[in-house]
Amino acid sequence: MKIQIKLFAAAREISERGELELEVAEGLSVKALKLKISAEHPKLSELILRSAVSLNREFATDESVVHEKDEIALIPPVSGG
């Protein structure tokens, strides 16, 4: 299945785009999704593993399952003051 992942903050800056498109297997977990993004986009690797993932505007756990029509967003940790 094909999915789109919206990128924000540092992830958007590092990738130089606002969205990623990936081909993934049906029933993929959020944790597996993070590992796939890390493998396919090495520049994002360090950041992605520390980032939160949102599915349909709600925070997801590593065990949450991604579906084809889900709105998926990668939310990097926030720093600063």
N, C-alpha and C positions, 0 to 999 in steps of 0.2 A: 504494500500500500504506500501511497505517497502522502507525506505530511509536510507542513510548513511550520517552522519554529521562529517566532518573533524574537528579536534580540534587542536588548536595552543596555544603556550605560556602557561600561567597559567592554562588554561582549560586542556591542555594535561598533565601537571604535576599533577594536582589534580586528574584527572581520571585515571592516569597511563596507558593511551592508546592514540592512535592517531586518533581513530574514534569511533563513536557510531552508532549502528544500531537500528532503531525504527520502530515499526508498527504504522502507523497513518492513519487517515481517509483522503480520497480524499478531496481536497479543503481546507486543513488546512492553516491558516494564520501563518505568522512568529511569531506573538505574541503568538498564541496558541501553536506553536512548542516550544517556549522558556518555556512556562508554563509546557508543557508535559515533557521536559527534566528536568526541576527543580523538578517535582514530582517523576520522575523515577530515578533521580540521585541527591539526596539531597546534596551531597558534592559540587556539581556544582551550587546549587541554587542561592546563593548570587551573584556569578560571572556572571551567565548566563543572569540575568535580566539587567545587565549593559553592556553586550557584543553586538557587531554588528553581523549581519548575512549577509553572502554573498550567493547569488543565481547565479550560473553560472558566477562567478567571477565579479559580480556587487553587490554593497551594496543594501540591501533590506530594505524596510520600514516594520513596524509592520503589515501593511495591505497587504503586498505582499503574494501571494499564492504559496505554495510549491507543486511541481509536482514530480511524481515518478522518473523521469530521471534527475532531477536537481542535479547539483553539489552544495552541501550545505557545508558552512564552518562557524564555530563559531569563531569570532575574538574578544578576550577579550580586554579591555582597556589597553593602554600602559602607563607605568609610569617609572620614572627614569630620568636620566639626562645625 
